[in-house]
Amino acid sequence: MFEDIFEFVRTQFRHADFIPLHEPRFAGNEKNYLNDCIDSTYVSSIGEYVNLFELAVAEFTGSQHAIAVVNGTQGLFVALKAIGIDAGCDVLTQSLTFVATANAIHYSGASPVFIDVDSKNLGLSPKALKLFLQKHTELHNDRCVNKISGRKIAACLPMHTCGHPCRIKEIAELCTENHIELIEDAAESLGSFYSNKHTGSFGKVGVLSFNGNKVITTGGGGMLITDDEELANKMRHLTTTAKVPHQWEFIHDQIGYNFRMPNLNAALGLAQIEQLASFLEKKRQLAERYREFLTAIQITFIDEPPKCKSNFWLNTILMPNEKQKTVFLEQANQQGIGARSLWHPMHLLAMYKHCQRDTQSNAEDIYRRGINLPSSVNG
Ligand SMILES: *Cc1c(COP(=O)(O)O)cnc(C)c1O
């Protein structure tokens, strides 16, 4: 019964035998820069490509500082650590996200508290956030205290799901009013803007990912973006083993981490970001074709939110019910079409099911009905 959709998907990609959900594309200077990097012998955590890639990301996102790290997950952890999140804290986030968001909160020692998502853009809902804050928190001397856990709600970590900006301005305002730090999981949203401002640049820190399935890749990698110089220095220090600069001595002034992106990965990243504009254009065109085809056959297509520019990392549709989602995924994958479910919501996973949360009715509904369709840069 989904045959016409499968046929449409096949026409969008060159190789119709197996169509992955999202594959990288290397059509620029990748091999030149990698060769250059190898010839230079600077293949590890010191090298010009790391600096150049950081500058390119800072410029593209309009951020004052960019710090390259080994991956997005550790980037999230370092961001939380650098703003002082610890075991005495709660961090508000969404349950409908990739597990890295919740894991990073756990690594910091804090407890995640799950707030429902918006049914239109799939990101953290400011309406649900406001309701939660009114119902379960009190301000004590500029500290937002969770009346249930007794802990300080120190940060809020929304995610721009599948590259669609969430209602980040309203979320930022609620955070400011309630003395909560805002960190954005912008792992999926490089190239996505809310009111012409890049996602990840609304709070203290934004975290990008360059995993192999993201809009651009460094193999593995991530980037911390911020306008706060002091925080930038702190994060750079933490991610480079907290080594005090010295020509020959090895002195470290705290327990740091070896999280700096290697120069080899950054060389790939620089070549990739040079192609970002063309990738985004092609992804937008693919999304337009999906939108036109799917809405004509009455299938709900998650679209670019108002006032926003999505990168259309993954194209998401909602089936009428869970049964149809399962049948669709079974049949698609049998035919080599790498359609995927959205993530199992965190509050339904064994590790996080004890965590505090609100109703999660949108997260559960989207999980039950949501499918991501193959979305690679094609043509
Ligand atoms: C990809 C991703 C990350 C980070 O993943 P890494 O593979 O560690 O770079 C974090 N959060 C979300 C929502 C992601 O999709």
The ligand as an SDF file (V2000), in Angstrom:
LIG
                    3D

 15 15  0  0  0  0  0  0  0  0999 V2000
   24.1600   13.4880   16.6880 C   0  0  0  0  0  0  0  0  0  0  0  0
   23.5920   14.0150   17.9380 C   0  0  0  0  0  0  0  0  0  0  0  0
   24.3930   14.3170   19.0580 C   0  0  0  0  0  0  0  0  0  0  0  0
   25.8730   14.1280   19.1210 C   0  0  0  0  0  0  0  0  0  0  0  0
   26.3010   12.9740   18.5790 O   0  0  0  0  0  0  0  0  0  0  0  0
   27.8370   12.6030   18.3670 P   0  0  0  0  0  0  0  0  0  0  0  0
   27.7240   11.3700   17.5420 O   0  0  0  0  0  0  0  0  0  0  0  0
   28.4040   12.3710   19.7150 O   0  0  0  0  0  0  0  0  0  0  0  0
   28.5360   13.7110   17.6460 O   0  0  0  0  0  0  0  0  0  0  0  0
   23.7900   14.8790   20.1620 C   0  0  0  0  0  0  0  0  0  0  0  0
   22.4760   15.1190   20.1950 N   0  0  0  0  0  0  0  0  0  0  0  0
   21.6800   14.8590   19.1500 C   0  0  0  0  0  0  0  0  0  0  0  0
   20.2440   15.2030   19.2310 C   0  0  0  0  0  0  0  0  0  0  0  0
   22.2030   14.2870   17.9920 C   0  0  0  0  0  0  0  0  0  0  0  0
   21.3920   14.0110   16.9610 O   0  0  0  0  0  0  0  0  0  0  0  0
  1  2  1  0
  2  3  1  0
  2 14  2  0
  3  4  1  0
  3 10  2  0
  4  5  1  0
  5  6  1  0
  6  7  2  0
  6  8  1  0
  6  9  1  0
 10 11  1  0
 11 12  2  0
 12 13  1  0
 12 14  1  0
 14 15  1  0
M  END
$$$$
